[in-house]
Amino acid sequence: MCRNIRVLYNFDPPATDEEIRAAALQYVRKISGFTRPSKANEAAFDAAVDEVARVSAKLLAALESSAAPKNREIEAARARARAAQRFAS
């Protein structure tokens, strides 16, 4: 899995359309092997990103959880602490 794709479910506030599209773009880049497609493949690439984003938003809207929503700032601080520990010299 691409490390840039983050969990978007069960956050307060919910994931934005921009976050969902960014995750879809990373996914399509990963499976296609293209960072930027050629002109010949651009339409197919963009259509795939749009479709993955649409389906992802639909999935996030349909999921249910009994857990309390996670706080974005707390989760970001935890991720920074893990990264600092991981990359400490």
C-alpha positions as a LaTeX table, in Angstrom:
\begin{tabular}{lrrr}
\hline
Residue & $x$ (\AA) & $y$ (\AA) & $z$ (\AA) \\
\hline
Met1 & 0.00 & 0.00 & 0.00 \\
Cys2 & 1.20 & 3.47 & $-0.75$ \\
Arg3 & 2.37 & 5.22 & 2.41 \\
Asn4 & 0.76 & 8.49 & 1.33 \\
Ile5 & $-2.74$ & 7.04 & 1.48 \\
Arg6 & $-4.13$ & 7.74 & 4.93 \\
Val7 & $-7.14$ & 6.38 & 6.77 \\
Leu8 & $-10.04$ & 8.74 & 6.09 \\
Tyr9 & $-12.79$ & 7.00 & 8.02 \\
Asn10 & $-14.24$ & 7.94 & 11.40 \\
Phe11 & $-12.71$ & 11.38 & 11.84 \\
Asp12 & $-14.30$ & 14.51 & 13.20 \\
Pro13 & $-14.68$ & 16.50 & 10.99 \\
Pro14 & $-15.20$ & 13.91 & 8.23 \\
Ala15 & $-12.84$ & 13.60 & 5.29 \\
Thr16 & $-13.22$ & 16.32 & 2.68 \\
Asp17 & $-13.71$ & 15.77 & $-1.03$ \\
Glu18 & $-10.15$ & 17.03 & $-1.56$ \\
Glu19 & $-8.73$ & 14.43 & 0.86 \\
Ile20 & $-10.70$ & 11.65 & $-0.81$ \\
Arg21 & $-9.54$ & 12.77 & $-4.27$ \\
Ala22 & $-5.91$ & 12.98 & $-3.09$ \\
Ala23 & $-6.11$ & 9.40 & $-1.79$ \\
Ala24 & $-7.71$ & 8.29 & $-5.07$ \\
Leu25 & $-4.93$ & 9.99 & $-7.03$ \\
Gln26 & $-2.25$ & 8.24 & $-4.95$ \\
Tyr27 & $-3.98$ & 4.90 & $-5.46$ \\
Val28 & $-4.24$ & 5.30 & $-9.23$ \\
Arg29 & $-0.62$ & 6.47 & $-9.40$ \\
Lys30 & 0.47 & 3.40 & $-7.46$ \\
Ile31 & $-1.39$ & 0.81 & $-9.52$ \\
Ser32 & $-0.69$ & 2.45 & $-12.88$ \\
Gly33 & 2.96 & 3.19 & $-12.23$ \\
Phe34 & 2.50 & 6.74 & $-13.56$ \\
Thr35 & 3.18 & 9.86 & $-11.56$ \\
Arg36 & 1.85 & 11.82 & $-14.51$ \\
Pro37 & 0.41 & 9.93 & $-17.44$ \\
Ser38 & 1.25 & 10.65 & $-21.07$ \\
Lys39 & $-1.21$ & 12.62 & $-23.17$ \\
Ala40 & $-2.41$ & 9.32 & $-24.67$ \\
Asn41 & $-3.26$ & 7.94 & $-21.21$ \\
Glu42 & $-4.37$ & 11.16 & $-19.52$ \\
Ala43 & $-8.12$ & 10.72 & $-20.11$ \\
Ala44 & $-8.13$ & 7.15 & $-18.80$ \\
Phe45 & $-6.01$ & 8.16 & $-15.80$ \\
Asp46 & $-8.27$ & 11.10 & $-14.89$ \\
Ala47 & $-11.39$ & 8.97 & $-15.33$ \\
Ala48 & $-9.93$ & 6.34 & $-13.01$ \\
Val49 & $-9.12$ & 8.96 & $-10.35$ \\
Asp50 & $-12.67$ & 10.34 & $-10.58$ \\
Glu51 & $-14.22$ & 6.88 & $-10.32$ \\
Val52 & $-12.04$ & 5.78 & $-7.39$ \\
Ala53 & $-12.83$ & 9.04 & $-5.57$ \\
Arg54 & $-16.57$ & 8.59 & $-6.20$ \\
Val55 & $-16.59$ & 5.00 & $-4.96$ \\
Ser56 & $-14.41$ & 5.89 & $-1.97$ \\
Ala57 & $-16.77$ & 8.69 & $-0.92$ \\
Lys58 & $-19.70$ & 6.30 & $-1.26$ \\
Leu59 & $-17.89$ & 3.74 & 0.90 \\
Leu60 & $-17.04$ & 6.26 & 3.60 \\
Ala61 & $-20.66$ & 7.44 & 3.70 \\
Ala62 & $-21.97$ & 3.87 & 4.06 \\
Leu63 & $-19.61$ & 2.70 & 6.83 \\
Glu64 & $-20.86$ & 2.60 & 10.41 \\
Ser65 & $-18.87$ & 2.59 & 13.62 \\
Ser66 & $-19.69$ & 2.36 & 17.30 \\
Ala67 & $-16.33$ & 3.96 & 18.13 \\
Ala68 & $-16.09$ & 7.66 & 18.83 \\
Pro69 & $-14.71$ & 9.71 & 15.93 \\
Lys70 & $-10.96$ & 10.33 & 16.07 \\
Asn71 & $-9.61$ & 13.84 & 16.51 \\
Arg72 & $-7.48$ & 14.92 & 13.55 \\
Glu73 & $-5.05$ & 17.01 & 15.63 \\
Ile74 & $-4.41$ & 14.21 & 18.14 \\
Glu75 & $-3.87$ & 11.65 & 15.38 \\
Ala76 & $-1.52$ & 14.02 & 13.53 \\
Ala77 & 0.49 & 14.58 & 16.72 \\
Arg78 & 0.76 & 10.82 & 17.24 \\
Ala79 & 1.96 & 10.37 & 13.64 \\
Arg80 & 4.59 & 13.10 & 14.10 \\
Ala81 & 5.79 & 11.44 & 17.32 \\
Arg82 & 6.07 & 8.04 & 15.57 \\
Ala83 & 7.99 & 9.64 & 12.70 \\
Ala84 & 10.35 & 11.44 & 15.07 \\
Gln85 & 11.05 & 8.20 & 16.91 \\
Arg86 & 11.42 & 6.23 & 13.68 \\
Phe87 & 13.83 & 8.66 & 12.04 \\
Ala88 & 15.76 & 9.70 & 15.15 \\
Ser89 & 19.50 & 9.25 & 14.83 \\
\hline
\end{tabular}
